Amino acid sequence: MEASFQKLALSDSLTRVVTELGYTTPTPIQAAAIPALLDGQDLVGQSKTGSGKTAAFGLPILQRIEVERRVVQALILCPTRELVTQVAREVRKLGRGHGGLSVIELVGGQPARPQREALGRGVHIAVGTPGRLLDHIRRKALDLSALKTVVLDEADRMLDMGFGEEVGNILRVLPEQRQTVLFSATFPATIEEITKSYQRDPVRVTIEDPVEEFSDIRQLELVADRRDKLQRLCWALSNFPHESALVFCNFKATVAELTGTLREAGLSVDRLDGDLDQFHRDQVLARFRNQSVRILIATDVAGRGLDVKGLDLVINYELPSQPEIYVHRIGRTGRAGSQGVAISLTSGTGDARLLAAEQVTGQKIETIVMDEDRPQGQGALLRSLAREPRMETILISGGRKDKVRPGDVLGALTGEAGGLRGSDVGKIEVHERIVYVAVARKYASEAVGRLNRGRIKSKKFRATLVGR
């Protein structure tokens, strides 16, 4: 018999929110983890990205929050700024029935002072990266004396990125009587050490990845040596039609070099790596999601927690060192009823990394070759790819805090003052203080002018084009 949220001992208000959000049946990780966490037990969970683990720990945290006490009662550590934003957004959504709930994001790449001021006013849940969290703790801006629960999300990734010392320093200053929760895709010895040192008889929950999740992804290998690697990338982009393509590299220097070369040739391309601050990362991701940028080149560090799914094409310009990272990369493509494509550029020498990827996915990776009967010159291929995206992105200087909703923006653009058709408006993303909206390229400049002359919800907001 299938489990239901009504049987998980959640409060009436949380059950109501879950129902409103359209969640009917808990995912396996939720069904296994929520009862243990509601009982106050420590937990070690293993499950893939997209399995619903944020709700698995978020709902029990929200059930235990005392909203009338504006002190930090839950701390969630994430390896990247993107994942912090994603987790905080989900927790706010699940906690919308908690009037006055305050969830703060504490990450580097943003000014620390506004974060300290927000902490001084009092918050209930802090979500952050280890470095910035530790900085606030040392400056005595983040008081954790009332903490009930700490969660390490993607713990293995945090350790891989070198955050082991910071994580240990944070865990050592937390109240002894607390609940400690770890979610990790793998269980290396370092994770076992954290479990032994900082958890009390944790419940272990392991959700195996079903092999059939890769059935909608065609996995391919394209042999390329150093001299013709860029040409092979261009050939792959040219011969596999896509509205949006994600290209992964192992190093940010490669990302910068590749982005510069493709941009100079006139391609619609942008980059995502650790050198970007949070504001510009958000801009790049918004433009990519709403198809104002056709090709995104990223590192794994920047791409972890990347909220982009169902892409037409993912390319491994460089193979990752671990099969789990390969799985994470190619999982961006493929969707129900439509096959995605994942192409890996390799040296063609029976690379052990590709063999490991085949074992993990349970699928043979097919080798493809370039069609020698067609012109293959790099310059010709680049020229064939140099076309503008269909949409442009407009940034509006108002967001959730200003009570702006997607419908308000759509109304301003398609109403009498805006004059656009609904089909000319694409994805609308409402953030805390800004909105990103996609508009058909040929109407974008006109739309900006009309938004600046008009009003949204009787208020004046500034609109600008992003990326020009």
FIPA-989520 format. One record per residue (C-alpha): residue in one letter; y, x, z. Coordinates in pm, 1 decimal, always signed. Layout:
N
("A"; (Y; X; Z))
...
***
This chain:
468
("M"; (+0.0; +0.0; +0.0))
("E"; (+341.2; +137.5; -96.5))
("A"; (+584.0; +226.8; +180.0))
("S"; (+924.1; +57.6; +195.6))
("F"; (+1253.6; +156.0; +355.4))
("Q"; (+1228.6; -151.7; +578.0))
("K"; (+919.5; +2.3; +741.2))
("L"; (+1077.4; +339.1; +816.8))
("A"; (+1253.7; +229.4; +1139.1))
("L"; (+1599.7; +275.8; +989.0))
("S"; (+1889.6; +80.7; +1137.5))
("D"; (+1988.4; -249.8; +978.5))
("S"; (+2312.3; -101.1; +843.9))
("L"; (+2135.1; +193.0; +676.0))
("T"; (+1863.7; -33.8; +535.6))
("R"; (+2136.9; -255.7; +393.1))
("V"; (+2313.2; +40.4; +227.5))
("V"; (+1984.2; +167.5; +83.2))
("T"; (+1920.5; -177.5; -65.0))
("E"; (+2275.0; -198.0; -206.0))
("L"; (+2224.4; +141.0; -374.0))
("G"; (+1914.3; +4.5; -546.3))
("Y"; (+1657.8; +217.4; -361.9))
("T"; (+1341.8; +11.2; -318.7))
("T"; (+1054.1; +248.8; -247.2))
("P"; (+1092.1; +582.2; -64.3))
("T"; (+994.5; +894.5; -256.3))
("P"; (+695.8; +1085.5; -111.6))
("I"; (+919.7; +1335.6; +70.0))
("Q"; (+1128.5; +1052.3; +217.3))
("A"; (+823.8; +853.9; +332.8))
("A"; (+679.4; +1163.5; +502.6))
("A"; (+995.5; +1320.3; +647.1))
("I"; (+1210.1; +1027.9; +766.6))
("P"; (+976.4; +903.7; +1046.2))
("A"; (+932.6; +1257.3; +1184.8))
("L"; (+1305.6; +1326.4; +1175.5))
("L"; (+1389.2; +992.3; +1337.0))
("D"; (+1152.2; +1095.5; +1618.5))
("G"; (+1360.5; +1408.2; +1669.0))
("Q"; (+1095.3; +1652.2; +1550.5))
("D"; (+1167.9; +1979.8; +1374.4))
("L"; (+1043.3; +1984.5; +1016.7))
("V"; (+959.3; +2220.4; +729.6))
("G"; (+956.0; +2039.0; +395.9))
("Q"; (+849.9; +2160.9; +53.1))
("S"; (+951.6; +1958.8; -251.0))
("K"; (+1118.7; +2007.3; -586.6))
("T"; (+1483.9; +1942.5; -672.4))
("G"; (+1538.3; +1574.3; -754.7))
("S"; (+1267.8; +1452.7; -514.5))
("G"; (+1513.7; +1271.7; -289.1))
("K"; (+1522.8; +1527.4; -9.0))
("T"; (+1894.6; +1476.2; +61.6))
("A"; (+1825.5; +1116.5; +164.1))
("A"; (+1514.5; +1238.7; +349.7))
("F"; (+1730.7; +1433.0; +595.5))
("G"; (+2059.5; +1246.3; +540.9))
("L"; (+1939.9; +903.6; +657.6))
("P"; (+1799.2; +1030.2; +992.6))
("I"; (+2118.9; +1229.9; +1050.9))
("L"; (+2331.5; +920.6; +987.9))
("Q"; (+2113.7; +709.9; +1218.9))
("R"; (+2186.3; +948.6; +1507.2))
("I"; (+2559.8; +991.6; +1442.1))
("E"; (+2794.0; +852.3; +1707.0))
("V"; (+3097.2; +767.6; +1494.6))
("E"; (+3322.1; +712.3; +1795.7))
("R"; (+3278.6; +1083.6; +1885.2))
("R"; (+3473.9; +1289.9; +1629.6))
("V"; (+3276.4; +1610.3; +1686.0))
("V"; (+3036.2; +1796.0; +1457.8))
("Q"; (+2693.6; +1643.8; +1523.2))
("A"; (+2510.1; +1767.6; +1210.9))
("L"; (+2533.7; +2092.0; +1014.6))
("I"; (+2386.3; +2131.1; +662.8))
("L"; (+2362.5; +2480.9; +510.1))
("C"; (+2334.6; +2512.7; +129.5))
("P"; (+2313.3; +2825.5; -89.6))
("T"; (+2589.0; +2734.1; -339.5))
("R"; (+2918.3; +2548.6; -355.6))
("E"; (+2779.8; +2310.8; -618.8))
("L"; (+2494.2; +2206.6; -392.9))
("V"; (+2735.6; +2160.1; -100.8))
("T"; (+2939.0; +1916.4; -311.6))
("Q"; (+2626.8; +1734.9; -428.7))
("V"; (+2482.2; +1698.1; -76.7))
("A"; (+2814.5; +1591.3; +76.9))
("R"; (+2861.8; +1329.4; -197.0))
("E"; (+2515.8; +1185.3; -133.0))
("V"; (+2562.8; +1178.5; +246.5))
("R"; (+2897.8; +999.2; +209.0))
("K"; (+2734.5; +745.8; -22.0))
("L"; (+2450.3; +681.3; +223.9))
("G"; (+2696.7; +665.7; +513.2))
("R"; (+2939.6; +418.5; +358.9))
("G"; (+2838.4; +158.9; +617.8))
("H"; (+2955.8; +391.3; +897.7))
("G"; (+3323.8; +302.5; +930.0))
("G"; (+3533.6; +613.6; +988.4))
("L"; (+3256.3; +862.2; +904.2))
("S"; (+3396.3; +1207.9; +822.2))
("V"; (+3194.8; +1456.6; +612.9))
("I"; (+3356.6; +1794.2; +539.5))
("E"; (+3269.3; +2057.3; +277.4))
("L"; (+3314.2; +2414.8; +398.3))
("V"; (+3282.1; +2662.8; +111.9))
("G"; (+3436.1; +2986.3; -7.5))
("G"; (+3658.8; +2995.8; -313.4))
("Q"; (+3891.4; +2745.2; -147.2))
("P"; (+4172.7; +2801.2; +107.3))
("A"; (+4034.3; +2817.2; +461.4))
("R"; (+4344.4; +2679.3; +631.8))
("P"; (+4310.9; +2314.9; +514.0))
("Q"; (+3945.3; +2329.3; +621.0))
("R"; (+4046.3; +2449.8; +969.4))
("E"; (+4308.0; +2175.5; +993.6))
("A"; (+4050.2; +1909.7; +896.4))
("L"; (+3807.6; +2047.4; +1155.5))
("G"; (+4085.2; +2027.1; +1415.0))
("R"; (+4126.2; +1655.2; +1343.0))
("G"; (+3755.2; +1603.6; +1407.0))
("V"; (+3457.0; +1553.6; +1173.7))
("H"; (+3100.1; +1427.5; +1217.8))
("I"; (+2899.8; +1619.5; +954.8))
("A"; (+2973.4; +1966.7; +814.3))
("V"; (+2813.4; +2079.1; +486.8))
("G"; (+2875.1; +2436.8; +381.2))
("T"; (+2771.3; +2776.4; +253.8))
("P"; (+2662.2; +3034.5; +515.0))
("G"; (+2949.0; +3279.0; +466.0))
("R"; (+3229.8; +3027.0; +508.5))
("L"; (+3052.3; +2847.0; +794.5))
("L"; (+3013.5; +3173.5; +984.2))
("D"; (+3379.6; +3257.1; +923.5))
("H"; (+3489.2; +2925.1; +1078.6))
("I"; (+3252.7; +2978.0; +1372.6))
("R"; (+3390.5; +3326.9; +1442.5))
("R"; (+3747.3; +3196.7; +1423.8))
("K"; (+3648.1; +2921.6; +1670.6))
("A"; (+3755.3; +2655.9; +1420.8))
("L"; (+3403.2; +2510.3; +1398.4))
("D"; (+3282.2; +2387.2; +1739.2))
("L"; (+2907.6; +2323.2; +1733.9))
("S"; (+2854.2; +2256.8; +2103.7))
("A"; (+2773.7; +1887.6; +2037.4))
("L"; (+2537.7; +1959.6; +1745.7))
("K"; (+2222.4; +1747.8; +1724.2))
("T"; (+2072.3; +1854.9; +1389.0))
("V"; (+2090.7; +2159.3; +1161.4))
("V"; (+1943.9; +2151.2; +808.6))
("L"; (+1874.1; +2452.1; +585.7))
("D"; (+1860.7; +2309.5; +233.4))
("E"; (+1694.6; +2530.8; -30.8))
("A"; (+1628.0; +2787.0; +242.7))
("D"; (+1431.7; +3021.2; +15.6))
("R"; (+1719.5; +3033.2; -230.9))
("M"; (+1964.3; +3116.2; +48.5))
("L"; (+1750.9; +3412.1; +151.7))
("D"; (+1706.3; +3524.7; -211.5))
("M"; (+2084.6; +3532.7; -244.2))
("G"; (+2117.6; +3763.4; +57.1))
("F"; (+2233.6; +3511.0; +317.0))
("G"; (+1954.8; +3593.9; +565.5))
("E"; (+2181.4; +3770.2; +815.3))
("E"; (+2446.9; +3496.4; +806.1))
("V"; (+2184.2; +3223.3; +849.9))
("G"; (+2036.5; +3404.2; +1150.1))
("N"; (+2380.7; +3456.1; +1306.7))
("I"; (+2458.6; +3083.9; +1268.1))
("L"; (+2126.0; +2965.4; +1411.9))
("R"; (+2162.3; +3195.3; +1714.3))
("V"; (+2489.6; +3032.3; +1828.1))
("L"; (+2370.4; +2671.2; +1801.8))
("P"; (+2278.8; +2465.1; +2109.5))
("E"; (+1920.6; +2528.3; +2219.4))
("Q"; (+1842.9; +2156.5; +2236.1))
("R"; (+1875.0; +2063.1; +1871.5))
("Q"; (+1665.9; +1953.4; +1574.1))
("T"; (+1608.7; +2224.8; +1310.9))
("V"; (+1507.8; +2119.0; +959.2))
("L"; (+1412.4; +2347.1; +666.1))
("F"; (+1363.3; +2246.3; +303.5))
("S"; (+1227.9; +2515.8; +74.1))
("A"; (+1060.8; +2524.1; -267.7))
("T"; (+849.9; +2824.9; -165.7))
("F"; (+732.3; +2973.0; +164.0))
("P"; (+776.0; +3351.9; +160.7))
("A"; (+730.3; +3553.8; +480.5))
("T"; (+1105.0; +3534.3; +553.1))
("I"; (+1084.8; +3154.3; +578.1))
("E"; (+789.5; +3183.5; +815.3))
("E"; (+996.7; +3417.9; +1032.2))
("I"; (+1279.3; +3163.6; +1056.8))
("T"; (+1027.0; +2893.8; +1146.2))
("K"; (+875.0; +3105.2; +1425.4))
("S"; (+1211.3; +3217.0; +1562.5))
("Y"; (+1418.0; +2899.9; +1545.6))
("Q"; (+1190.4; +2592.9; +1529.1))
("R"; (+977.0; +2413.9; +1787.1))
("D"; (+633.7; +2295.9; +1662.5))
("P"; (+771.5; +2178.6; +1327.4))
("V"; (+602.4; +1907.9; +1124.8))
("R"; (+503.7; +2047.3; +783.7))
("V"; (+543.5; +1826.4; +477.6))
("T"; (+439.9; +1952.0; +133.8))
("I"; (+489.1; +1744.5; -179.1))
("E"; (+310.9; +1891.6; -479.6))
("D"; (+493.8; +1892.4; -813.9))
("P"; (+310.8; +1670.9; -1061.9))
("V"; (+226.1; +1854.2; -1384.9))
("E"; (+319.0; +1550.6; -1593.9))
("E"; (+688.8; +1599.5; -1515.2))
("F"; (+699.6; +1847.7; -1806.2))
("S"; (+553.9; +1606.7; -2061.1))
("D"; (+901.3; +1525.8; -2196.8))
("I"; (+988.2; +1893.5; -2249.2))
("R"; (+883.6; +2095.5; -2553.4))
("Q"; (+859.2; +2457.4; -2435.0))
("L"; (+910.0; +2726.0; -2699.1))
("E"; (+926.4; +3105.4; -2725.4))
("L"; (+1146.8; +3283.2; -2978.6))
("V"; (+1091.5; +3658.1; -3013.2))
("A"; (+1416.4; +3858.6; -3013.3))
("D"; (+1485.4; +4226.9; -2957.5))
("R"; (+1812.7; +4361.3; -2821.0))
("R"; (+1973.7; +4413.7; -3161.1))
("D"; (+1924.1; +4059.3; -3292.7))
("K"; (+1932.1; +3860.4; -2968.8))
("L"; (+2268.9; +3695.3; -3037.3))
("Q"; (+2158.6; +3608.1; -3390.3))
("R"; (+1839.8; +3447.3; -3254.4))
("L"; (+2042.1; +3248.9; -3001.2))
("C"; (+2268.5; +3120.8; -3280.1))
("W"; (+1963.9; +3032.5; -3490.4))
("A"; (+1814.2; +2833.7; -3201.2))
("L"; (+2143.4; +2649.1; -3143.9))
("S"; (+2172.5; +2577.4; -3515.6))
("N"; (+1814.2; +2461.5; -3573.3))
("F"; (+1768.7; +2241.2; -3266.8))
("P"; (+2029.8; +1961.7; -3283.6))
("H"; (+2212.5; +1897.5; -2956.9))
("E"; (+2516.8; +1728.2; -2814.6))
("S"; (+2497.9; +1953.2; -2507.2))
("A"; (+2313.1; +2283.0; -2458.2))
("L"; (+2275.4; +2492.2; -2143.0))
("V"; (+2216.8; +2867.1; -2184.0))
("F"; (+2092.8; +3064.2; -1881.5))
("C"; (+2152.2; +3435.9; -1822.7))
("N"; (+2049.1; +3654.1; -1527.8))
("F"; (+2382.7; +3832.2; -1480.4))
("K"; (+2744.9; +3716.0; -1478.9))
("A"; (+2843.2; +4013.0; -1701.1))
("T"; (+2611.9; +3876.0; -1971.2))
("V"; (+2758.8; +3528.1; -1922.2))
("A"; (+3113.8; +3660.9; -1969.8))
("E"; (+3024.0; +3867.0; -2277.0))
("L"; (+2830.9; +3586.6; -2445.8))
("T"; (+3098.1; +3325.3; -2370.9))
("G"; (+3371.2; +3548.4; -2511.0))
("T"; (+3180.7; +3618.2; -2833.2))
("L"; (+3097.1; +3253.2; -2900.6))
("R"; (+3443.7; +3129.3; -2809.1))
("E"; (+3607.5; +3384.2; -3039.5))
("A"; (+3386.7; +3252.5; -3321.7))
("G"; (+3524.0; +2900.9; -3263.9))
("L"; (+3236.2; +2742.5; -3071.9))
("S"; (+3290.3; +2480.4; -2802.5))
("V"; (+3168.6; +2688.7; -2506.5))
("D"; (+3246.9; +2759.8; -2142.5))
("R"; (+3093.6; +2959.8; -1860.6))
("L"; (+2973.0; +2896.6; -1505.4))
("D"; (+2925.7; +3197.3; -1278.7))
("G"; (+3005.5; +3322.7; -931.8))
("D"; (+3351.6; +3451.6; -1027.6))
("L"; (+3494.5; +3099.9; -1071.5))
("D"; (+3667.2; +2929.3; -778.5))
("Q"; (+3561.3; +2577.5; -682.8))
("F"; (+3842.0; +2396.8; -864.2))
("H"; (+3761.7; +2563.4; -1195.6))
("R"; (+3385.4; +2518.1; -1145.7))
("D"; (+3444.5; +2145.4; -1100.5))
("Q"; (+3657.4; +2139.8; -1416.7))
("V"; (+3394.3; +2321.5; -1623.3))
("L"; (+3115.7; +2093.0; -1500.6))
("A"; (+3319.0; +1777.8; -1559.2))
("R"; (+3396.5; +1885.9; -1916.5))
("F"; (+3032.2; +1971.3; -1982.5))
("R"; (+2899.1; +1646.0; -1835.7))
("N"; (+3140.3; +1436.1; -2038.6))
("Q"; (+3072.7; +1630.7; -2361.9))
("S"; (+3413.8; +1793.9; -2391.3))
("V"; (+3224.5; +2124.6; -2394.4))
("R"; (+2909.8; +2144.8; -2605.8))
("I"; (+2759.4; +2471.5; -2477.8))
("L"; (+2759.7; +2592.4; -2116.2))
("I"; (+2649.2; +2947.1; -2030.3))
("A"; (+2549.6; +2994.1; -1666.7))
("T"; (+2381.2; +3215.5; -1410.0))
("D"; (+2118.6; +3077.4; -1172.1))
("V"; (+2344.3; +3133.0; -871.5))
("A"; (+2614.9; +2914.9; -1028.0))
("G"; (+2364.5; +2671.5; -1178.9))
("R"; (+2173.4; +2598.4; -857.4))
("G"; (+2238.7; +2238.7; -757.3))
("L"; (+2394.9; +2174.5; -1095.4))
("D"; (+2422.7; +1796.7; -1130.4))
("V"; (+2336.9; +1784.3; -1503.0))
("K"; (+2018.2; +1623.4; -1631.7))
("G"; (+1872.2; +1494.5; -1958.4))
("L"; (+2017.7; +1766.3; -2181.4))
("D"; (+1897.3; +1801.4; -2540.0))
("L"; (+1850.0; +2177.0; -2519.7))
("V"; (+1808.1; +2451.1; -2257.1))
("I"; (+1785.9; +2816.5; -2365.7))
("N"; (+1673.0; +3108.7; -2151.9))
("Y"; (+1878.6; +3389.0; -2307.4))
("E"; (+1714.4; +3604.7; -2040.1))
("L"; (+1391.0; +3510.0; -1864.6))
("P"; (+1416.3; +3458.4; -1487.5))
("S"; (+1212.8; +3676.4; -1252.1))
("Q"; (+1033.3; +3385.9; -1082.1))
("P"; (+842.6; +3092.9; -1238.2))
("E"; (+1006.6; +2851.5; -989.8))
("I"; (+1347.0; +2938.7; -1136.3))
("Y"; (+1210.0; +2884.4; -1488.0))
("V"; (+1093.7; +2536.9; -1384.1))
("H"; (+1431.3; +2462.7; -1230.0))
("R"; (+1609.7; +2569.4; -1549.8))
("I"; (+1401.3; +2373.2; -1798.0))
("G"; (+1407.4; +2065.1; -1575.2))
("R"; (+1763.4; +2004.4; -1698.6))
("T"; (+1626.9; +1883.7; -2032.1))
("G"; (+1403.1; +1591.5; -2127.7))
("R"; (+1444.4; +1230.1; -2027.2))
("A"; (+1239.7; +912.6; -2036.6))
("G"; (+1171.2; +816.6; -2398.5))
("S"; (+1332.2; +1129.0; -2543.3))
("Q"; (+1191.8; +1480.1; -2565.1))
("G"; (+1399.8; +1775.1; -2454.8))
("V"; (+1359.5; +2131.8; -2578.2))
("A"; (+1346.5; +2453.9; -2372.8))
("I"; (+1357.5; +2782.5; -2567.3))
("S"; (+1302.5; +3126.6; -2413.2))
("L"; (+1411.9; +3443.1; -2593.9))
("T"; (+1147.8; +3709.8; -2527.2))
("S"; (+1048.1; +4058.6; -2635.4))
("G"; (+719.5; +3921.3; -2771.1))
("T"; (+502.8; +4159.8; -2566.5))
("G"; (+309.0; +3904.4; -2363.5))
("D"; (+571.7; +3898.0; -2089.2))
("A"; (+407.2; +3827.3; -1750.4))
("R"; (+700.3; +3603.1; -1657.0))
("L"; (+618.6; +3369.1; -1945.1))
("L"; (+250.6; +3364.8; -1851.3))
("A"; (+346.3; +3272.2; -1494.3))
("A"; (+568.7; +2992.4; -1628.6))
("E"; (+274.0; +2854.8; -1827.0))
("Q"; (+60.4; +2851.5; -1513.5))
("V"; (+324.9; +2666.8; -1311.0))
("T"; (+397.1; +2404.0; -1578.1))
("G"; (+36.1; +2368.7; -1691.7))
("Q"; (+149.7; +2388.6; -2053.2))
("K"; (+110.4; +2642.3; -2332.3))
("I"; (+445.9; +2775.9; -2454.0))
("E"; (+456.6; +2758.0; -2833.1))
("T"; (+588.2; +3057.1; -3032.4))
("I"; (+835.4; +2972.4; -3309.7))
("V"; (+963.7; +3192.3; -3592.9))
("M"; (+1285.3; +3189.0; -3792.0))
("D"; (+1269.6; +3034.7; -4139.0))
("E"; (+1312.6; +3333.4; -4369.5))
("D"; (+1390.9; +3109.6; -4670.8))
("R"; (+1729.6; +3006.5; -4528.7))
("P"; (+2040.0; +3225.2; -4476.5))
("Q"; (+2005.2; +3383.5; -4134.6))
("G"; (+2318.5; +3598.2; -4107.8))
("Q"; (+2485.3; +3589.2; -3766.5))
("G"; (+2828.1; +3520.3; -3916.1))
("A"; (+2700.8; +3225.2; -4120.4))
("L"; (+2519.6; +3083.4; -3820.0))
("L"; (+2829.2; +3112.8; -3601.1))
("R"; (+3041.7; +2938.7; -3864.0))
("S"; (+2789.7; +2654.2; -3883.5))
("L"; (+2815.9; +2605.9; -3503.7))
("A"; (+3196.7; +2618.3; -3486.6))
("R"; (+3280.2; +2251.5; -3451.5))
("E"; (+3492.9; +2069.7; -3199.0))
("P"; (+3345.4; +1836.4; -2937.0))
("R"; (+3384.9; +1462.1; -2978.8))
("M"; (+3560.5; +1413.9; -2642.9))
("E"; (+3842.1; +1574.9; -2445.6))
("T"; (+3888.5; +1564.3; -2068.7))
("I"; (+4196.4; +1431.0; -1892.0))
("L"; (+4269.8; +1520.1; -1528.2))
("I"; (+4450.5; +1251.7; -1326.4))
("S"; (+4615.7; +1352.8; -997.4))
("G"; (+4465.9; +1073.8; -783.6))
("G"; (+4118.8; +1003.6; -649.3))
("R"; (+3911.5; +836.5; -378.8))
("K"; (+4172.5; +908.2; -110.5))
("D"; (+4423.6; +717.0; -325.4))
("K"; (+4179.4; +422.6; -361.1))
("V"; (+4137.9; +492.4; -733.8))
("R"; (+3812.5; +359.4; -882.0))
("P"; (+3656.5; +412.0; -1226.1))
("G"; (+3746.0; +56.5; -1324.1))
("D"; (+4113.0; +122.1; -1248.9))
("V"; (+4117.5; +422.4; -1482.7))
("L"; (+3930.8; +235.6; -1756.2))
("G"; (+4174.8; -53.7; -1723.6))
("A"; (+4475.7; +176.1; -1752.0))
("L"; (+4335.6; +330.7; -2069.7))
("T"; (+4216.2; +13.0; -2241.9))
("G"; (+4477.1; -233.8; -2120.4))
("E"; (+4797.5; -323.7; -2300.0))
("A"; (+4973.4; -2.6; -2190.2))
("G"; (+4680.6; +226.1; -2277.9))
("G"; (+4572.3; +69.6; -2604.1))
("L"; (+4232.0; +238.3; -2634.0))
("R"; (+3902.6; +66.9; -2705.9))
("G"; (+3626.5; +90.0; -2447.2))
("S"; (+3421.5; +297.0; -2692.4))
("D"; (+3698.6; +560.2; -2694.6))
("V"; (+3655.8; +624.5; -2319.6))
("G"; (+3361.0; +824.7; -2189.4))
("K"; (+3243.2; +936.0; -1847.4))
("I"; (+3481.3; +883.0; -1553.6))
("E"; (+3433.5; +1103.0; -1244.2))
("V"; (+3633.1; +1010.3; -933.6))
("H"; (+3667.8; +1297.7; -683.0))
("E"; (+3850.7; +1303.5; -352.7))
("R"; (+4195.8; +1378.8; -491.1))
("I"; (+4150.8; +1385.3; -871.0))
("V"; (+3979.6; +1200.4; -1155.0))
("Y"; (+3823.5; +1348.8; -1468.7))
("V"; (+3795.3; +1108.9; -1762.1))
("A"; (+3661.7; +1173.8; -2112.9))
("V"; (+3860.0; +1030.1; -2404.3))
("A"; (+3789.0; +1049.4; -2778.9))
("R"; (+3945.7; +1372.8; -2902.5))
("K"; (+4170.1; +1212.9; -3164.1))
("Y"; (+4333.7; +988.3; -2900.0))
("A"; (+4347.8; +1236.3; -2608.5))
("S"; (+4711.5; +1352.2; -2637.5))
("E"; (+4829.9; +994.9; -2688.9))
("A"; (+4627.2; +879.0; -2386.7))
("V"; (+4784.6; +1147.5; -2165.3))
("G"; (+5132.6; +1035.2; -2267.6))
("R"; (+5057.2; +670.1; -2196.9))
("L"; (+4901.1; +749.0; -1857.9))
("N"; (+5209.0; +950.1; -1759.3))
("R"; (+5440.6; +668.1; -1866.0))
("G"; (+5229.8; +396.4; -1703.9))
("R"; (+5073.0; +324.3; -1366.0))
("I"; (+4728.1; +299.1; -1209.7))
("K"; (+4704.1; +39.5; -932.1))
("S"; (+5086.3; +17.2; -934.3))
("K"; (+5115.3; +391.3; -862.3))
("K"; (+5237.6; +679.6; -1075.5))
("F"; (+4989.6; +964.8; -1124.9))
("R"; (+5023.2; +1279.0; -1334.5))
("A"; (+4776.7; +1320.6; -1623.9))
("T"; (+4704.0; +1647.3; -1805.8))
("L"; (+4453.7; +1767.9; -2065.2))
("V"; (+4193.2; +2011.1; -1928.9))
("G"; (+4087.4; +2316.5; -2126.9))
("R"; (+4365.5; +2339.7; -2384.8))
***
